[in-house]
């Protein structure tokens, strides 16, 4: 499964922030703002952060994100992406 950082209360609605340009901390200021009212999940997409050693492959990332969303286990999540 993708490595991810997590902020806020897991009982609140979840936002998954998908970084762009291989920069995991693209939304770092937003994490601080949103963690007060949301459960924030920031995955390290392949080719960046802790997952830097994994080859960037859009098909593999799609499968890994679906696995992560399933792991979160909520009927609805919000996804915000950059780039």
LOGU-906270 format. One record per atom (N, C-alpha, C): residue in one letter; y, z, x; chain; residue number from 1. Coordinates in nm, 3 decimals, decimal comma, padded with zeros to 5 digits, always signed. Last residue first. Example, Ala and Ser with C-alpha at 12.3 -4.5 7.8 and 13.67 -1.06 7.14 Angstrom:
+------+---------+---------+---------+------+-----+
: code :       v :       w :       u : unit : pos :
+------+---------+---------+---------+------+-----+
:    S : -00,225 : +00,708 : +01,285 :    A :   2 :
:    S : -00,106 : +00,714 : +01,367 :    A :   2 :
:    S : +00,003 : +00,787 : +01,290 :    A :   2 :
:    A : -00,569 : +00,780 : +01,319 :    A :   1 :
:    A : -00,450 : +00,780 : +01,230 :    A :   1 :
:    A : -00,330 : +00,780 : +01,320 :    A :   1 :
+------+---------+---------+---------+------+-----+
END
This chain:
+------+---------+---------+---------+------+-----+
: code :       v :       w :       u : unit : pos :
+------+---------+---------+---------+------+-----+
:    X : +01,960 : -01,027 : -00,178 :    A :  83 :
:    X : +01,935 : -01,145 : -00,097 :    A :  83 :
:    X : +01,839 : -01,243 : -00,158 :    A :  83 :
:    X : +01,823 : -00,747 : -00,337 :    A :  82 :
:    X : +01,934 : -00,801 : -00,258 :    A :  82 :
:    X : +01,884 : -00,922 : -00,182 :    A :  82 :
:    X : +01,739 : -00,606 : -00,657 :    A :  81 :
:    X : +01,708 : -00,671 : -00,530 :    A :  81 :
:    X : +01,834 : -00,725 : -00,464 :    A :  81 :
:    X : +01,600 : -00,366 : -00,862 :    A :  80 :
:    X : +01,727 : -00,422 : -00,813 :    A :  80 :
:    X : +01,697 : -00,482 : -00,676 :    A :  80 :
:    X : +01,420 : -00,285 : -01,144 :    A :  79 :
:    X : +01,411 : -00,343 : -01,010 :    A :  79 :
:    X : +01,547 : -00,404 : -00,977 :    A :  79 :
:    X : +01,310 : -00,013 : -01,329 :    A :  78 :
:    X : +01,422 : -00,103 : -01,304 :    A :  78 :
:    X : +01,404 : -00,155 : -01,162 :    A :  78 :
:    X : +01,014 : +00,024 : -01,528 :    A :  77 :
:    X : +01,095 : +00,055 : -01,411 :    A :  77 :
:    X : +01,209 : -00,046 : -01,406 :    A :  77 :
:    X : +00,787 : +00,157 : -01,766 :    A :  76 :
:    X : +00,903 : +00,072 : -01,736 :    A :  76 :
:    X : +00,966 : +00,120 : -01,606 :    A :  76 :
:    X : +00,565 : +00,323 : -01,758 :    A :  75 :
:    X : +00,559 : +00,203 : -01,842 :    A :  75 :
:    X : +00,675 : +00,106 : -01,815 :    A :  75 :
:    X : +00,462 : +00,427 : -01,429 :    A :  74 :
:    X : +00,550 : +00,440 : -01,544 :    A :  74 :
:    X : +00,546 : +00,312 : -01,626 :    A :  74 :
:    X : +00,322 : +00,432 : -01,181 :    A :  73 :
:    X : +00,259 : +00,473 : -01,306 :    A :  73 :
:    X : +00,349 : +00,494 : -01,425 :    A :  73 :
:    X : +00,326 : +00,390 : -00,911 :    A :  72 :
:    X : +00,434 : +00,470 : -00,970 :    A :  72 :
:    X : +00,392 : +00,518 : -01,108 :    A :  72 :
:    X : +00,109 : +00,213 : -00,886 :    A :  71 :
:    X : +00,099 : +00,348 : -00,830 :    A :  71 :
:    X : +00,205 : +00,441 : -00,890 :    A :  71 :
:    X : +00,221 : -00,019 : -00,995 :    A :  70 :
:    X : +00,107 : +00,044 : -01,061 :    A :  70 :
:    X : +00,090 : +00,189 : -01,016 :    A :  70 :
:    X : +00,410 : -00,065 : -00,797 :    A :  69 :
:    X : +00,454 : -00,038 : -00,934 :    A :  69 :
:    X : +00,342 : +00,028 : -01,015 :    A :  69 :
:    X : +00,236 : -00,115 : -00,580 :    A :  68 :
:    X : +00,328 : -00,002 : -00,576 :    A :  68 :
:    X : +00,374 : +00,035 : -00,716 :    A :  68 :
:    X : +00,110 : -00,350 : -00,670 :    A :  67 :
:    X : +00,030 : -00,230 : -00,641 :    A :  67 :
:    X : +00,118 : -00,105 : -00,641 :    A :  67 :
:    X : +00,330 : -00,518 : -00,679 :    A :  66 :
:    X : +00,258 : -00,488 : -00,803 :    A :  66 :
:    X : +00,170 : -00,365 : -00,786 :    A :  66 :
:    X : +00,388 : -00,521 : -00,404 :    A :  65 :
:    X : +00,483 : -00,463 : -00,499 :    A :  65 :
:    X : +00,418 : -00,431 : -00,633 :    A :  65 :
:    X : +00,162 : -00,653 : -00,305 :    A :  64 :
:    X : +00,189 : -00,515 : -00,263 :    A :  64 :
:    X : +00,288 : -00,447 : -00,357 :    A :  64 :
:    X : +00,193 : -00,905 : -00,422 :    A :  63 :
:    X : +00,075 : -00,824 : -00,454 :    A :  63 :
:    X : +00,098 : -00,678 : -00,419 :    A :  63 :
:    X : +00,436 : -00,980 : -00,297 :    A :  62 :
:    X : +00,424 : -00,973 : -00,443 :    A :  62 :
:    X : +00,307 : -00,885 : -00,484 :    A :  62 :
:    X : +00,355 : -00,982 : -00,030 :    A :  61 :
:    X : +00,456 : -00,885 : -00,075 :    A :  61 :
:    X : +00,451 : -00,870 : -00,226 :    A :  61 :
:    X : +00,179 : -01,198 : -00,031 :    A :  60 :
:    X : +00,128 : -01,064 : +00,000 :    A :  60 :
:    X : +00,226 : -00,956 : -00,045 :    A :  60 :
:    X : +00,362 : -01,402 : -00,088 :    A :  59 :
:    X : +00,249 : -01,379 : -00,179 :    A :  59 :
:    X : +00,193 : -01,238 : -00,157 :    A :  59 :
:    X : +00,547 : -01,391 : +00,132 :    A :  58 :
:    X : +00,589 : -01,363 : -00,005 :    A :  58 :
:    X : +00,475 : -01,334 : -00,102 :    A :  58 :
:    X : +00,507 : -01,237 : +00,426 :    A :  57 :
:    X : +00,435 : -01,333 : +00,343 :    A :  57 :
:    X : +00,469 : -01,303 : +00,197 :    A :  57 :
:    X : +00,563 : -01,133 : +00,740 :    A :  56 :
:    X : +00,632 : -01,158 : +00,615 :    A :  56 :
:    X : +00,561 : -01,271 : +00,540 :    A :  56 :
:    X : +00,318 : -00,927 : +00,892 :    A :  55 :
:    X : +00,377 : -01,061 : +00,879 :    A :  55 :
:    X : +00,442 : -01,076 : +00,743 :    A :  55 :
:    X : +00,385 : -00,599 : +01,000 :    A :  54 :
:    X : +00,315 : -00,689 : +00,908 :    A :  54 :
:    X : +00,392 : -00,820 : +00,894 :    A :  54 :
:    X : +00,555 : -00,447 : +01,151 :    A :  53 :
:    X : +00,441 : -00,510 : +01,219 :    A :  53 :
:    X : +00,366 : -00,609 : +01,130 :    A :  53 :
:    X : +00,733 : -00,329 : +00,972 :    A :  52 :
:    X : +00,779 : -00,438 : +01,058 :    A :  52 :
:    X : +00,665 : -00,513 : +01,126 :    A :  52 :
:    X : +00,708 : -00,118 : +00,799 :    A :  51 :
:    X : +00,618 : -00,232 : +00,780 :    A :  51 :
:    X : +00,652 : -00,351 : +00,869 :    A :  51 :
:    X : +00,914 : +00,049 : +00,852 :    A :  50 :
:    X : +00,781 : +00,093 : +00,898 :    A :  50 :
:    X : +00,680 : -00,021 : +00,885 :    A :  50 :
:    X : +01,143 : -00,222 : +00,860 :    A :  49 :
:    X : +01,118 : -00,078 : +00,857 :    A :  49 :
:    X : +00,983 : -00,041 : +00,915 :    A :  49 :
:    X : +00,985 : -00,542 : +00,795 :    A :  48 :
:    X : +01,100 : -00,454 : +00,809 :    A :  48 :
:    X : +01,058 : -00,308 : +00,805 :    A :  48 :
:    X : +00,765 : -00,694 : +00,741 :    A :  47 :
:    X : +00,859 : -00,749 : +00,838 :    A :  47 :
:    X : +00,980 : -00,661 : +00,861 :    A :  47 :
:    X : +00,727 : -00,608 : +00,401 :    A :  46 :
:    X : +00,666 : -00,658 : +00,525 :    A :  46 :
:    X : +00,769 : -00,727 : +00,613 :    A :  46 :
:    X : +00,953 : -00,354 : +00,286 :    A :  45 :
:    X : +00,886 : -00,482 : +00,270 :    A :  45 :
:    X : +00,834 : -00,531 : +00,405 :    A :  45 :
:    X : +00,942 : -00,046 : +00,208 :    A :  44 :
:    X : +00,964 : -00,116 : +00,334 :    A :  44 :
:    X : +00,885 : -00,246 : +00,324 :    A :  44 :
:    X : +01,091 : +00,051 : -00,106 :    A :  43 :
:    X : +00,978 : +00,008 : -00,024 :    A :  43 :
:    X : +01,025 : -00,059 : +00,105 :    A :  43 :
:    X : +01,234 : +00,301 : -00,249 :    A :  42 :
:    X : +01,281 : +00,199 : -00,157 :    A :  42 :
:    X : +01,164 : +00,157 : -00,067 :    A :  42 :
:    X : +01,304 : +00,445 : -00,557 :    A :  41 :
:    X : +01,196 : +00,404 : -00,466 :    A :  41 :
:    X : +01,248 : +00,288 : -00,382 :    A :  41 :
:    X : +01,443 : +00,713 : -00,731 :    A :  40 :
:    X : +01,470 : +00,593 : -00,652 :    A :  40 :
:    X : +01,354 : +00,568 : -00,556 :    A :  40 :
:    X : +01,491 : +00,835 : -01,038 :    A :  39 :
:    X : +01,390 : +00,840 : -00,932 :    A :  39 :
:    X : +01,405 : +00,708 : -00,858 :    A :  39 :
:    X : +01,831 : +00,922 : -01,128 :    A :  38 :
:    X : +01,711 : +00,838 : -01,128 :    A :  38 :
:    X : +01,612 : +00,880 : -01,020 :    A :  38 :
:    X : +02,056 : +01,075 : -01,092 :    A :  37 :
:    X : +02,015 : +01,045 : -01,229 :    A :  37 :
:    X : +01,883 : +00,968 : -01,241 :    A :  37 :
:    X : +02,083 : +01,111 : -00,818 :    A :  36 :
:    X : +02,122 : +01,220 : -00,909 :    A :  36 :
:    X : +02,065 : +01,201 : -01,049 :    A :  36 :
:    X : +02,026 : +00,873 : -00,693 :    A :  35 :
:    X : +01,923 : +00,977 : -00,691 :    A :  35 :
:    X : +01,957 : +01,097 : -00,781 :    A :  35 :
:    X : +02,249 : +00,704 : -00,691 :    A :  34 :
:    X : +02,152 : +00,694 : -00,800 :    A :  34 :
:    X : +02,052 : +00,808 : -00,804 :    A :  34 :
:    X : +02,390 : +00,776 : -00,454 :    A :  33 :
:    X : +02,454 : +00,780 : -00,586 :    A :  33 :
:    X : +02,351 : +00,787 : -00,699 :    A :  33 :
:    X : +02,200 : +00,739 : -00,251 :    A :  32 :
:    X : +02,266 : +00,869 : -00,269 :    A :  32 :
:    X : +02,330 : +00,881 : -00,407 :    A :  32 :
:    X : +02,143 : +00,469 : -00,281 :    A :  31 :
:    X : +02,036 : +00,570 : -00,296 :    A :  31 :
:    X : +02,098 : +00,705 : -00,325 :    A :  31 :
:    X : +02,383 : +00,345 : -00,217 :    A :  30 :
:    X : +02,342 : +00,351 : -00,357 :    A :  30 :
:    X : +02,231 : +00,452 : -00,379 :    A :  30 :
:    X : +02,381 : +00,359 : +00,059 :    A :  29 :
:    X : +02,483 : +00,433 : -00,015 :    A :  29 :
:    X : +02,446 : +00,447 : -00,163 :    A :  29 :
:    X : +02,156 : +00,190 : +00,118 :    A :  28 :
:    X : +02,156 : +00,333 : +00,152 :    A :  28 :
:    X : +02,262 : +00,413 : +00,078 :    A :  28 :
:    X : +02,067 : -00,071 : +00,074 :    A :  27 :
:    X : +02,126 : +00,003 : -00,039 :    A :  27 :
:    X : +02,148 : +00,151 : -00,008 :    A :  27 :
:    X : +01,960 : -00,153 : +00,320 :    A :  26 :
:    X : +02,062 : -00,234 : +00,254 :    A :  26 :
:    X : +02,138 : -00,153 : +00,148 :    A :  26 :
:    X : +01,764 : -00,042 : +00,484 :    A :  25 :
:    X : +01,872 : +00,043 : +00,435 :    A :  25 :
:    X : +01,987 : -00,033 : +00,371 :    A :  25 :
:    X : +01,595 : -00,249 : +00,566 :    A :  24 :
:    X : +01,548 : -00,151 : +00,469 :    A :  24 :
:    X : +01,661 : -00,070 : +00,407 :    A :  24 :
:    X : +01,644 : -00,569 : +00,614 :    A :  23 :
:    X : +01,715 : -00,444 : +00,642 :    A :  23 :
:    X : +01,681 : -00,342 : +00,533 :    A :  23 :
:    X : +01,566 : -00,832 : +00,571 :    A :  22 :
:    X : +01,481 : -00,745 : +00,653 :    A :  22 :
:    X : +01,548 : -00,614 : +00,693 :    A :  22 :
:    X : +01,728 : -00,941 : +00,377 :    A :  21 :
:    X : +01,757 : -00,968 : +00,518 :    A :  21 :
:    X : +01,684 : -00,874 : +00,613 :    A :  21 :
:    X : +01,711 : -00,679 : +00,128 :    A :  20 :
:    X : +01,716 : -00,817 : +00,174 :    A :  20 :
:    X : +01,738 : -00,822 : +00,323 :    A :  20 :
:    X : +01,510 : -00,446 : -00,064 :    A :  19 :
:    X : +01,610 : -00,482 : +00,037 :    A :  19 :
:    X : +01,604 : -00,630 : +00,071 :    A :  19 :
:    X : +01,481 : -00,342 : -00,380 :    A :  18 :
:    X : +01,418 : -00,434 : -00,286 :    A :  18 :
:    X : +01,525 : -00,485 : -00,190 :    A :  18 :
:    X : +01,447 : -00,042 : -00,539 :    A :  17 :
:    X : +01,544 : -00,124 : -00,468 :    A :  17 :
:    X : +01,471 : -00,210 : -00,366 :    A :  17 :
:    X : +01,348 : +00,065 : -00,844 :    A :  16 :
:    X : +01,293 : +00,017 : -00,718 :    A :  16 :
:    X : +01,397 : -00,077 : -00,657 :    A :  16 :
:    X : +01,408 : +00,345 : -01,039 :    A :  15 :
:    X : +01,467 : +00,222 : -00,988 :    A :  15 :
:    X : +01,397 : +00,189 : -00,857 :    A :  15 :
:    X : +01,282 : +00,526 : -01,316 :    A :  14 :
:    X : +01,265 : +00,480 : -01,178 :    A :  14 :
:    X : +01,338 : +00,349 : -01,153 :    A :  14 :
:    X : +01,395 : +00,813 : -01,502 :    A :  13 :
:    X : +01,367 : +00,669 : -01,493 :    A :  13 :
:    X : +01,366 : +00,623 : -01,347 :    A :  13 :
:    X : +01,251 : +01,131 : -01,388 :    A :  12 :
:    X : +01,360 : +01,048 : -01,442 :    A :  12 :
:    X : +01,320 : +00,900 : -01,436 :    A :  12 :
:    X : +01,054 : +01,257 : -01,251 :    A :  11 :
:    X : +01,044 : +01,257 : -01,397 :    A :  11 :
:    X : +01,153 : +01,173 : -01,464 :    A :  11 :
:    X : +01,121 : +01,256 : -00,984 :    A :  10 :
:    X : +01,019 : +01,159 : -01,030 :    A :  10 :
:    X : +01,003 : +01,157 : -01,182 :    A :  10 :
:    X : +01,446 : +01,276 : -00,873 :    A :   9 :
:    X : +01,348 : +01,343 : -00,957 :    A :   9 :
:    X : +01,249 : +01,241 : -01,015 :    A :   9 :
:    X : +01,531 : +01,154 : -00,540 :    A :   8 :
:    X : +01,555 : +01,196 : -00,678 :    A :   8 :
:    X : +01,432 : +01,253 : -00,745 :    A :   8 :
:    X : +01,357 : +00,905 : -00,348 :    A :   7 :
:    X : +01,467 : +01,000 : -00,366 :    A :   7 :
:    X : +01,476 : +01,038 : -00,513 :    A :   7 :
:    X : +01,150 : +00,766 : -00,100 :    A :   6 :
:    X : +01,165 : +00,808 : -00,240 :    A :   6 :
:    X : +01,273 : +00,915 : -00,247 :    A :   6 :
:    X : +01,022 : +00,487 : +00,076 :    A :   5 :
:    X : +01,101 : +00,610 : +00,073 :    A :   5 :
:    X : +01,130 : +00,639 : -00,073 :    A :   5 :
:    X : +00,698 : +00,348 : +00,144 :    A :   4 :
:    X : +00,824 : +00,353 : +00,069 :    A :   4 :
:    X : +00,890 : +00,488 : +00,088 :    A :   4 :
:    X : +00,460 : +00,109 : +00,251 :    A :   3 :
:    X : +00,526 : +00,237 : +00,276 :    A :   3 :
:    X : +00,656 : +00,233 : +00,195 :    A :   3 :
:    X : +00,231 : -00,056 : +00,036 :    A :   2 :
:    X : +00,358 : -00,055 : +00,107 :    A :   2 :
:    X : +00,403 : +00,087 : +00,134 :    A :   2 :
:    X : -00,118 : +00,000 : +00,085 :    A :   1 :
:    X : +00,000 : +00,000 : +00,000 :    A :   1 :
:    X : +00,124 : +00,000 : +00,089 :    A :   1 :
+------+---------+---------+---------+------+-----+
END
